[in-house]
Every structure is written in structure tokens, then in C-alpha cells.
């Protein structure tokens, strides 16, 4: 994970220098292209704000990134194992095929051996890798306003039921359950730290989560059940505002968010979430500190539960809560992502300090 790797600036300099010391130890995911690369990739270098560094190929693929066609990050493992090489070549030739163990057997390979080999090299099985590739295509079609049947075909699913089941494993509902005329609308927002799901009405943002968060399906189901008319697909003016503010945040232009938010919860949870929003960018709090600030010093565990129940990431900054000993503690979006968010926000503080130290110029320049 990222917090075991050098910091972002060090890895970005290694990317610029094509430093082979990190080959196989770190990969760069590029938000502007949707691909992940080796740090030695010969392609034109992306801007630093579009780069996220991950320690494993599995993390890159699970975050929705495709392997680069220039540096071929999967090929190192392929070169060491002819079986992996053959299956990756077959996947590139037939990316839309709904691969099964039967297909693996027909190619002359033992499924259990293939599972172990891919799990060892990539952190995921061959079938999981193929499924991720297909689902990404389907999600992108839906995000652009395409019909469910078009998304199904783009994802390479011959069976509508199989596509619905795969979709439901990620989002907690079949694609048809996302109505076109819902009062709330779900959309995809890309960020340098991975894709996010946003759910908003015309007046408020109700949910903002990274797509691989394990609690996301349950959160969407609960939101759908509480909303008359269900959840639709598409953007609202609030979604557009949220996307613009997220872009400004990651580009280093603005650490604050003004998107109107709506979160259903108890008075206690609301107090915790309000206190989270008072933590400045670059700052942090422990659960105990938050409990004291809301006047409930003994309710540390309840504060932790409310923090974990927050379903508007970044804008209600639960990532700014750390352990009393300074450790990162848990984060639904992944500890590597929490570490990167805190690094981004520390840079805001550093930049503000530099501005204060800059000598004033005379009016004449």
C-alpha cells in the first residue's frame, strides 16, 4: 500500500527519471488516461496531480485502471510464467469474452494452478481480472447516459442476468433499479485517487464514495429505500458543483468545499459530522478530541461509529481522524488513500506558509 512506499514527490521524480529501482515495486495510475504504468514507461509523462502511486497491480486494476499498452506492466510476470503470458495474450485478444474456468481448461491449463499463479503475481485471479475489465466498460457506458442493454454489451456480457448480478455486487442494485427520472441521481466522478460515486438531488449531495468502498452497496440500498422514486442515473447542478470542487482540491487550488450536503442521521451523528467539517485542511483530530468537542467525552466508541457511517467522503473529512498515538487507523476508502489525502492537505498548509513568508513587493513592482 502507498503508505509503505516513498512519498508522492519521490515517486513522481522516479517516474520522470524512469528509475528502474522501483520496477515491480510501484506503479503509477494516471487519472487523465485511465491507465496504469511502470515507472519506467517511455510514454509522455502526466502532470503530478493526475498521478496516484500504488504498490500492486491488483490495487491498480481494482481502482478501475487499465494496463498501459506501451510499458505493459503485466508482462514482467508474464515473462516468468508462460501460462500467465498465454492467458494475458488471450485476454487482450478477447476482452469482451465472459471468461470461465471452462475456457481455461479448453486452453489446456489447470484452473487451480492458474488461480494460484495469478493470485501470487497480481493479487487477483485471472477471472477477477477479466471481470474487472468488462465491468469498467459497462460502467463507462452508463455514466455517459447509455442504456442498460448497451452497457451490458460494452461490458461483454451475453446474459442480462449476469451483467445485473455483477453490477449489483458493486453497487448493491441491478442497473435497471437506477431510474432515469429519480429524484436522486447517481453519477461517476473521476479523481486522481480513483473513481467516485456521487448521488445528488437538484439541491443537495447525499452520497460521495470511492467506488470500491465495501459499504457502498449497503449505503446505496439504504438511500434508495428512503427515497421516493428511487435513484436515477445522471448529473444534477449539485453534482457538477461537487465535481468542480473536487477537481480544484486535487489541482491544489482550493482545500474547502461549499457543495450543499444532506446526511440523514441521529442528532449525535450530526454533531460528529459537523465537528469533522470544522477540522481544517492539514489538521487532524482523534476520536477522543472529537468526543470532547461535542460535549460527550466518554462517547469515544460512538464517535468512531459515526465517523465510519459518514457517506460523504472528503467533503465531510473523516480521513482527518487519526489514532491518539498518531497512527492512521481505519478508512473505508483504503489507508493508502487516507495517507495521500493527508499529504495533499499538508501541502496546502505548506503553500500557505510560503505565501506568508514571501516578501511584499512595492506597488511599482
C-alpha positions in Angstrom: 0.0 0.0 0.0 1.0 3.6 -0.6 2.0 4.4 3.0 4.7 1.8 2.8 6.2 3.4 -0.4 8.2 6.6 -0.6 6.1 9.8 -0.7 4.3 11.1 -3.8 7.0 13.6 -4.8 9.8 11.0 -4.6 7.9 8.5 -6.8 6.9 11.2 -9.2 10.6 12.2 -9.6 11.3 8.5 -10.1 8.7 8.4 -12.9 10.3 11.4 -14.6 13.7 9.8 -14.4 12.4 6.3 -15.4 14.1 5.0 -12.3 14.2 1.2 -12.6 14.8 0.7 -8.9 11.0 0.8 -8.4 10.2 -1.6 -11.2 7.7 -4.1 -9.9 7.5 -2.3 -6.5 5.4 0.7 -7.5 3.0 1.6 -10.3 1.6 4.9 -11.4 -2.2 5.3 -12.1 -3.0 8.2 -14.4 -6.4 9.7 -13.9 -6.4 11.6 -17.2 -6.0 8.5 -19.3 -7.4 5.7 -17.1 -4.2 3.6 -17.4 -1.5 2.4 -15.0 2.1 2.1 -15.9 5.5 1.1 -14.7 7.6 4.0 -13.5 10.0 3.3 -16.4 7.2 3.8 -19.0 8.5 5.7 -22.1 5.2 7.5 -22.7 4.9 11.2 -22.2 4.8 12.0 -18.5 1.5 13.0 -16.9 1.0 16.0 -14.6 1.7 15.2 -11.0 -1.8 15.9 -9.9 -3.1 13.2 -12.3 -0.8 10.6 -10.7 -1.6 8.1 -7.9 1.1 5.5 -6.9 0.1 2.0 -5.9 2.2 -0.9 -4.7 0.5 -3.7 -6.6 -1.1 -4.4 -9.9 -4.3 -5.6 -8.1 -4.7 -2.2 -6.5 -4.4 -0.5 -9.9 -7.0 -2.8 -11.5 -9.4 -2.7 -8.6 -9.3 1.1 -8.8 -10.5 0.9 -12.4 -7.3 1.5 -14.3 -6.2 -0.4 -17.5 -2.7 -1.7 -18.1 -0.6 0.6 -20.4 -0.1 -0.6 -23.9 3.4 0.9 -24.1 5.1 -0.3 -21.0 3.0 -3.5 -20.5 3.1 -3.6 -16.7 1.7 -7.2 -16.7 4.4 -8.5 -18.8 7.1 -8.9 -16.2 5.1 -11.7 -14.5 4.1 -13.0 -17.9 7.8 -13.4 -18.9 8.4 -15.5 -15.9 5.4 -17.8 -16.4 4.4 -19.0 -19.9 0.9 -19.8 -18.6 0.3 -16.2 -17.4 1.7 -14.9 -20.7 -0.7 -17.0 -22.8 -3.7 -16.1 -20.7 -2.9 -12.4 -20.8 -2.5 -12.6 -24.6 -5.8 -14.3 -24.8 -7.5 -11.7 -22.6 -6.1 -8.9 -24.8 -7.4 -10.7 -27.9 -10.9 -11.3 -26.5 -11.5 -8.7 -23.7 -15.3 -9.0 -24.1 -15.4 -12.7 -23.5 -17.1 -13.8 -20.3 -14.2 -16.0 -19.3 -14.9 -19.1 -17.2 -12.9 -21.9 -15.8 -14.1 -24.0 -18.7 -12.3 -21.6 -21.1 -9.1 -22.0 -19.1 -9.5 -25.8 -19.3 -10.1 -25.7 -23.0 -6.8 -23.8 -23.4 -5.1 -26.7 -21.7 -4.5 -25.2 -18.3 -5.4 -26.4 -14.8 -7.7 -23.8 -13.2 -6.3 -24.2 -9.7 -2.8 -23.7 -10.9 -3.9 -20.6 -12.9 -5.7 -19.2 -9.8 -2.6 -19.6 -7.6 -0.3 -18.1 -10.3 -2.4 -15.0 -10.9 -3.0 -14.5 -7.2 0.7 -14.7 -6.4 1.7 -12.3 -9.2 -1.2 -9.9 -9.3 -3.1 -10.2 -6.1 -6.2 -11.3 -8.0 -7.3 -14.3 -10.1 -7.4 -14.4 -13.9 -11.2 -14.5 -13.8 -11.4 -11.5 -11.4 -9.0 -9.6 -13.7 -11.2 -10.3 -16.8 -14.4 -9.4 -14.9 -13.0 -6.0 -13.8 -12.0 -5.2 -17.4 -15.6 -5.9 -18.6 -17.4 -4.1 -15.8 -15.4 -0.9 -16.4 -16.6 -0.7 -19.9 -20.2 -1.2 -18.8 -19.9 1.5 -16.1 -18.5 4.0 -18.5 -21.4 3.4 -20.9 -23.9 4.0 -18.1 -22.0 7.1 -16.8 -22.3 8.6 -20.3 -26.1 8.1 -20.3 -26.1 4.9 -22.3 -28.9 2.3 -22.0 -28.5 -0.7 -19.8 -28.5 -3.1 -22.8 -25.7 -1.0 -24.4 -23.8 -1.1 -21.1 -24.3 -4.9 -21.0 -22.9 -5.3 -24.5 -20.0 -3.0 -23.9 -19.1 -5.0 -20.8 -19.1 -8.2 -22.9 -22.0 -9.9 -21.0 -24.1 -12.1 -23.2 -26.6 -12.6 -20.4 -28.5 -9.7 -19.0 -28.8 -11.5 -15.7 -25.0 -12.0 -15.4 -24.5 -8.3 -16.0 -27.1 -7.3 -13.4 -25.5 -9.7 -10.9 -22.0 -8.3 -11.5 -23.4 -4.7 -11.3 -25.2 -5.5 -8.1 -22.1 -6.8 -6.4 -20.5 -3.4 -6.8 -23.4 -1.0 -6.4 -25.9 -3.1 -4.4 -28.7 -3.0 -7.1 -29.3 -4.0 -10.7 -28.7 -1.3 -13.3 -32.4 -1.2 -14.0 -33.1 -0.1 -10.5 -31.4 3.2 -11.2 -34.3 5.1 -12.7 -33.9 7.8 -15.3 -36.4 10.0 -13.5 -35.3 9.5 -9.9 -35.3 12.4 -7.5 -31.7 11.5 -6.7 -29.3 10.7 -9.5 -26.1 8.7 -9.4 -23.0 9.5 -11.5 -19.3 8.7 -11.7 -16.7 11.3 -10.9 -13.1 10.6 -11.7 -10.3 11.7 -9.4 -6.6 11.2 -9.2 -7.3 8.8 -6.4 -9.8 6.7 -8.2 -13.4 6.9 -9.4 -16.2 8.0 -7.0 -19.9 7.6 -7.0 -21.9 10.7 -6.3 -25.6 10.8 -5.6 -27.4 14.1 -5.6 -30.7 15.9 -5.9 -31.0 19.3 -7.5 -30.4 20.9 -4.1 -28.1 18.6 -2.1 -25.3 16.0 -2.3 -26.4 12.8 -0.5 -23.5 10.5 -1.0 -19.9 10.6 -2.3 -17.8 7.5 -2.0 -14.9 5.8 -3.7 -16.3 3.0 -5.9 -14.5 0.1 -4.2 -15.6 1.0 -0.7 -17.1 -2.2 0.8 -20.0 -0.3 2.4 -21.1 1.4 -0.8 -23.7 -1.2 -1.9 -25.4 -1.1 1.5 -25.3 2.7 1.6 -26.9 2.9 -1.8 -29.6 0.4 -0.9 -30.5 2.3 2.2 -30.6 5.6 0.3 -32.7 4.0 -2.4 -35.2 2.6 0.1 -35.5 6.0 1.8 -36.1 7.9 -1.5 -39.5 8.2 -3.2 -38.9 7.5 -6.9 -35.6 5.7 -6.3 -32.2 6.7 -7.6 -31.7 7.6 -11.2 -28.6 7.9 -13.4 -27.2 11.3 -14.4 -25.9 14.6 -13.1 -27.5 17.5 -11.4 -26.2 21.0 -10.9 -25.1 19.9 -7.4 -23.1 17.0 -8.9 -21.5 19.5 -11.3 -20.5 21.7 -8.4 -19.1 18.8 -6.4 -17.1 17.6 -9.4 -15.7 21.1 -10.0 -14.7 21.5 -6.3 -13.1 18.0 -6.2 -11.1 19.0 -9.3 -10.0 22.2 -7.6 -9.0 20.3 -4.5 -6.8 17.8 -6.3 -5.3 20.5 -8.5 -4.1 22.4 -5.4 -6.4 25.4 -6.0 -8.9 25.1 -3.1 -9.0 23.0 0.0 -12.6 23.9 1.1 -15.9 22.6 -0.2 -19.2 24.5 -0.3 -21.4 21.9 -2.0 -24.7 21.7 -0.1 -24.9 18.4 1.8 -27.7 16.3 3.2 -27.0 13.4 5.6 -29.7 11.6 7.5 -28.7 10.5 11.0 -29.2 10.9 14.7 -28.5 14.2 16.5 -25.4 12.6 17.8 -24.1 11.6 14.4 -25.0 15.0 13.0 -22.9 16.6 15.8 -19.9 14.4 14.9 -20.2 15.1 11.2 -20.4 18.9 11.9 -17.3 18.6 14.0 -15.5 16.8 11.2 -16.2 19.7 8.9 -14.6 22.0 11.4 -11.2 20.2 11.1 -9.1 22.5 8.8 -7.3 21.0 5.8 -3.9 19.9 7.1 -5.2 19.4 10.6 -6.4 16.2 12.3 -8.3 15.1 15.4 -8.5 11.9 17.4 -11.8 10.3 18.3 -11.3 11.4 21.9 -10.8 15.0 20.8 -14.0 15.0 18.8 -15.9 13.4 21.7 -14.7 16.3 24.0 -15.5 19.0 21.5 -19.1 17.8 21.1 -19.6 17.6 24.9 -19.6 13.8 25.1 -16.1 12.9 26.4 -17.0 9.3 27.3 -18.6 8.5 23.9 -15.4 7.7 22.0 -16.6 4.5 20.5 -19.9 6.1 19.4 -17.8 8.8 17.7 -15.8 6.2 15.9 -19.1 4.5 14.7 -20.5 7.9 13.5 -17.2 8.6 11.8 -17.4 5.2 10.0 -21.0 5.8 9.0 -20.2 9.0 7.1 -21.1 8.6 3.5 -19.8 11.8 2.0 -16.1 11.3 1.7 -13.6 14.2 1.5 -16.3 16.9 2.0 -17.1 15.5 5.4 -13.4 14.8 6.1 -13.4 11.6 8.2 -10.0 10.9 6.7 -8.6 13.7 9.1 -9.4 11.5 12.1 -6.3 9.6 13.4 -5.5 7.5 16.4 -4.5 9.0 19.7 -1.0 7.7 19.1 -0.8 9.4 15.6 -1.5 6.2 13.6 -3.7 6.4 10.6 -6.4 4.0 11.9 -9.0 2.7 9.5 -10.5 4.3 6.5 -13.3 2.9 4.3 -11.6 4.2 1.1 -8.3 2.5 2.0 -5.4 3.5 4.2 -3.2 4.3 1.2 -5.8 6.8 0.0 -6.1 8.3 3.5 -2.3 8.8 3.6 -2.4 10.5 0.2 -5.3 12.8 1.2 -3.4 13.9 4.3 -0.3 14.5 2.2 -2.3 16.7 -0.3 -3.7 18.7 2.6 -0.3 19.2 4.3 0.9 20.8 1.0 -1.9 23.3 1.3 -0.6 24.3 4.7 3.0 24.5 3.4 1.9 26.6 0.5 0.1 29.0 2.8 3.1 29.3 4.9 5.3 30.1 1.9 2.9 32.8 0.8 3.1 34.4 4.3 6.9 34.4 4.1 7.0 35.9 0.6 8.3 39.5 0.9 5.8 42.1 -0.2 6.6 43.9 -3.4 6.2 47.6 -3.9 3.3 49.0 -5.9 5.7 49.7 -8.8 6.8 46.0 -8.9 
